[in-house]
Amino acid sequence: MDAAIDPVAEQMPEPAPAPAATEAPAPHAAGGYIYKHLLTTRLWHWVNVVTVFIMIGSGLGILNAHPHLYWGLHGAQPDTPWLELPHWPSWATIPANYNLSLSRRWHLFFALILAFGLLGFMITSLINRHFQKQLVIRPSELTPSHLWYDIKEHLAFRFHDPKNPGAFNVLQKIAYATLIFVLLPVIIFTGLGMSPGINASMPWILDLFGGRASARSIHFLAMCGIIGFIVVHLALVILAGPIREVGSMITGYWKVPEEGH
């Protein structure tokens, strides 16, 4: 027997389909935010802001005791320096007045912070795969055409890839890798080699750099490289938008620039 048909139900319109859920913005959408800087990276960055500033100032205070650089085992007043430097003004040194002993205390204390901070950052960056994800330089990125393209993009003030704005470009990778794996280790180990206590227990460090005078010269050149990195870094931060860039290094979240900006 056929089932009875309810005439009321037959006249009711079919329910309208539920509206499609609004799609969440893509994580890399222009004007949106992406999580760019890990907590460990941000902590290491701001500790280094203070540490490097004090180490440069105290290092210049130490250099004022004998502003001449040599190559070789020793280097002394009768020798001919390869570089003669002027005395640094008081506003550039820590402390402001000439005090070799106090400059050394400042320098050695913050050298420990720099060394152990770098070690901790390297360990955590291997664990959280920051190095593997952000700093691995692929062979294809080192081709002349790719490098020239990246240089032209920088000259046009385009510092990120719209398709993947959170990724580092090859010039950033080269700069950061040079700082983390070359300049900072060199300045730490040459500093250790010049320490009398460390030199007595590990004389091979000075031998590695060709003697105390050579280690002192390499230490100074590494400092110049770090200062050069800081100058370029600050210039690019200003050009890329200081509020967005500094804010991302505080919160970790970076606002993707609008198209055309």
C-alpha positions as CSV (number, residue, x, y, z in Angstrom):
1,M,0.0,0.0,0.0
2,D,1.4,3.4,-1.0
3,A,2.4,5.7,1.8
4,A,0.2,8.7,2.2
5,I,1.6,12.0,1.0
6,D,1.3,15.0,3.3
7,P,0.0,17.8,1.1
8,V,1.4,20.5,3.5
9,A,4.9,19.0,3.3
10,E,4.6,18.8,-0.5
11,Q,3.9,22.5,-0.8
12,M,6.9,23.6,1.4
13,P,9.9,24.7,-0.5
14,E,13.1,22.9,-0.1
15,P,15.5,24.4,2.5
16,A,18.0,26.7,1.0
17,P,21.5,25.4,1.1
18,A,23.7,26.7,3.9
19,P,26.0,29.5,2.8
20,A,29.5,28.4,2.2
21,A,31.8,29.1,5.0
22,T,33.9,32.2,4.5
23,E,37.4,31.1,3.5
24,A,40.2,32.0,5.8
25,P,42.7,34.3,4.3
26,A,45.8,32.6,3.0
27,P,48.7,32.6,5.4
28,H,50.7,34.6,2.9
29,A,48.0,37.0,1.8
30,A,49.0,40.6,1.3
31,G,48.0,42.6,4.3
32,G,47.8,39.6,6.6
33,Y,50.3,38.4,9.2
34,I,52.6,35.4,9.2
35,Y,54.6,34.0,12.1
36,K,58.2,34.8,10.9
37,H,60.6,34.9,13.9
38,L,60.8,32.2,16.6
39,L,61.1,33.1,20.2
40,T,64.7,31.9,20.4
41,T,65.6,34.0,17.4
42,R,64.0,37.1,18.9
43,L,65.7,36.6,22.3
44,W,69.1,36.1,20.7
45,H,68.6,39.2,18.5
46,W,67.8,41.6,21.4
47,V,70.5,40.2,23.7
48,N,73.0,40.7,20.9
49,V,71.8,44.3,20.3
50,V,73.1,45.1,23.8
51,T,76.1,42.7,23.8
52,V,77.6,43.8,20.5
53,F,77.1,47.5,21.2
54,I,79.1,47.1,24.5
55,M,81.7,44.9,23.0
56,I,82.5,47.3,20.2
57,G,82.7,50.3,22.6
58,S,84.9,48.4,25.1
59,G,87.0,46.9,22.3
60,L,87.8,50.4,20.9
61,G,88.7,51.4,24.5
62,I,91.2,48.4,24.5
63,L,92.5,49.3,21.1
64,N,93.3,52.8,22.2
65,A,96.1,51.4,24.4
66,H,98.0,50.5,21.2
67,P,96.1,51.5,18.0
68,H,98.5,49.6,15.6
69,L,97.9,46.3,14.0
70,Y,100.5,43.7,12.9
71,W,100.9,40.3,11.3
72,G,102.9,37.5,12.9
73,L,103.6,36.0,16.3
74,H,104.0,39.1,18.5
75,G,103.9,42.6,17.1
76,A,105.5,45.4,19.1
77,Q,106.4,49.1,19.0
78,P,109.5,48.7,16.8
79,D,107.7,46.6,14.2
80,T,106.1,48.1,11.2
81,P,102.3,47.9,11.5
82,W,100.1,47.1,8.5
83,L,97.5,49.5,9.8
84,E,97.9,52.5,12.1
85,L,94.6,53.7,13.6
86,P,93.8,57.0,15.3
87,H,92.8,57.1,18.9
88,W,89.1,56.7,19.2
89,P,87.1,59.6,20.7
90,S,85.7,59.2,24.2
91,W,82.1,59.0,23.0
92,A,82.9,55.8,21.0
93,T,84.5,53.9,23.8
94,I,83.4,52.2,27.0
95,P,84.1,53.6,29.5
96,A,84.1,57.2,28.0
97,N,87.4,58.0,29.7
98,Y,90.5,55.9,29.0
99,N,90.6,53.0,31.4
100,L,92.2,49.9,29.9
101,S,91.4,47.7,32.9
102,L,87.8,48.6,33.0
103,S,87.4,48.3,29.2
104,R,88.8,44.7,29.5
105,R,86.4,43.8,32.2
106,W,83.4,45.0,30.2
107,H,84.7,43.3,27.1
108,L,85.4,39.9,28.7
109,F,82.1,39.8,30.6
110,F,80.0,40.4,27.5
111,A,82.3,38.1,25.4
112,L,81.0,35.3,27.6
113,I,77.4,36.3,26.8
114,L,78.2,36.5,23.1
115,A,79.9,33.1,23.0
116,F,77.3,31.2,25.1
117,G,74.5,33.0,23.4
118,L,75.8,31.9,20.0
119,L,76.2,28.3,21.2
120,G,72.6,28.3,22.6
121,F,71.2,29.8,19.4
122,M,73.0,27.2,17.2
123,I,71.7,24.3,19.3
124,T,68.1,25.5,19.4
125,S,68.2,26.4,15.7
126,L,69.2,22.8,14.9
127,I,66.5,21.4,17.1
128,N,63.7,23.6,15.8
129,R,65.1,23.3,12.2
130,H,65.4,27.1,11.8
131,F,68.7,26.6,10.0
132,Q,67.3,23.9,7.7
133,K,64.2,25.9,6.9
134,Q,65.6,29.4,6.5
135,L,69.3,29.4,5.9
136,V,70.1,26.5,3.6
137,I,71.5,28.0,0.4
138,R,70.6,25.8,-2.6
139,P,73.0,25.6,-5.6
140,S,70.3,27.0,-7.9
141,E,70.3,30.2,-5.7
142,L,74.0,30.8,-6.4
143,T,73.8,30.9,-10.1
144,P,74.8,34.3,-11.6
145,S,71.3,34.8,-13.0
146,H,69.6,34.2,-9.7
147,L,72.0,36.4,-7.8
148,W,71.7,39.2,-10.3
149,Y,67.9,38.9,-10.1
150,D,68.0,39.2,-6.3
151,I,70.3,42.2,-6.5
152,K,68.0,44.0,-8.9
153,E,65.0,43.2,-6.6
154,H,66.9,44.8,-3.7
155,L,67.8,47.9,-5.8
156,A,64.1,48.2,-6.6
157,F,63.3,48.0,-2.8
158,R,61.5,44.7,-3.3
159,F,62.8,42.6,-0.4
160,H,60.4,39.6,-0.3
161,D,58.8,37.1,-2.7
162,P,55.0,37.7,-2.8
163,K,54.5,34.0,-3.4
164,N,56.4,33.1,-0.2
165,P,57.0,36.3,1.8
166,G,58.3,34.5,4.9
167,A,61.2,33.0,3.1
168,F,64.7,34.6,3.2
169,N,66.1,35.6,-0.2
170,V,69.6,34.4,-1.1
171,L,71.3,37.7,-0.2
172,Q,69.8,37.4,3.3
173,K,70.9,33.8,3.6
174,I,74.5,34.7,2.6
175,A,74.6,37.6,5.0
176,Y,73.2,35.7,8.0
177,A,75.2,32.6,7.3
178,T,78.4,34.7,7.1
179,L,77.6,36.4,10.4
180,I,76.6,33.2,12.3
181,F,79.1,30.7,10.9
182,V,82.1,32.9,10.1
183,L,82.3,36.4,11.7
184,L,81.0,35.5,15.2
185,P,83.0,32.3,15.6
186,V,86.2,34.0,14.3
187,I,85.8,36.9,16.6
188,I,85.2,34.6,19.6
189,F,88.1,32.3,18.9
190,T,90.6,35.0,18.2
191,G,89.5,36.7,21.4
192,L,90.0,33.4,23.3
193,G,93.4,33.0,21.7
194,M,94.5,36.4,23.0
195,S,93.5,35.6,26.5
196,P,96.6,34.7,28.5
197,G,94.7,32.0,30.5
198,I,93.2,30.4,27.5
199,N,96.4,30.7,25.5
200,A,98.3,28.8,28.3
201,S,96.0,25.9,28.2
202,M,95.1,25.9,24.5
203,P,98.1,27.4,22.6
204,W,96.9,25.8,19.4
205,I,94.3,28.6,19.0
206,L,96.9,31.2,18.4
207,D,98.8,28.8,16.1
208,L,95.6,28.4,14.1
209,F,95.5,32.2,13.4
210,G,99.3,32.6,12.9
211,G,100.3,34.2,16.3
212,R,99.0,36.8,18.7
213,A,99.6,39.8,16.4
214,S,97.7,38.1,13.5
215,A,94.9,37.0,15.8
216,R,94.6,40.7,17.0
217,S,94.4,41.9,13.4
218,I,91.9,39.2,12.4
219,H,89.8,40.1,15.5
220,F,89.7,43.7,14.4
221,L,88.7,42.8,10.8
222,A,86.0,40.5,12.1
223,M,84.7,43.4,14.1
224,C,84.7,45.6,11.0
225,G,82.7,42.9,9.2
226,I,80.1,42.8,12.0
227,I,79.8,46.6,12.0
228,G,79.3,46.4,8.2
229,F,76.6,43.8,8.7
230,I,74.8,46.0,11.3
231,V,74.9,49.1,9.0
232,V,73.5,47.3,6.0
233,H,70.9,45.5,8.3
234,L,69.7,48.8,9.8
235,A,69.5,50.4,6.3
236,L,67.4,47.6,5.0
237,V,65.1,47.6,8.0
238,I,64.5,51.3,7.5
239,L,63.8,50.8,3.7
240,A,61.5,47.8,4.3
241,G,59.5,49.6,7.0
242,P,60.9,50.0,10.5
243,I,57.6,49.7,12.3
244,R,56.7,46.4,10.6
245,E,60.3,45.0,10.8
246,V,61.0,45.9,14.5
247,G,57.5,44.9,15.5
248,S,58.0,41.4,14.0
249,M,61.2,41.0,16.0
250,I,59.2,41.8,19.2
251,T,56.1,39.8,18.6
252,G,57.3,37.3,16.0
253,Y,54.4,38.2,13.6
254,W,55.3,40.0,10.4
255,K,52.7,41.9,8.3
256,V,52.9,41.0,4.6
257,P,53.1,44.3,2.6
258,E,50.2,45.2,0.4
259,E,50.6,44.6,-3.3
260,G,52.5,47.5,-4.9
261,H,54.2,48.6,-1.7
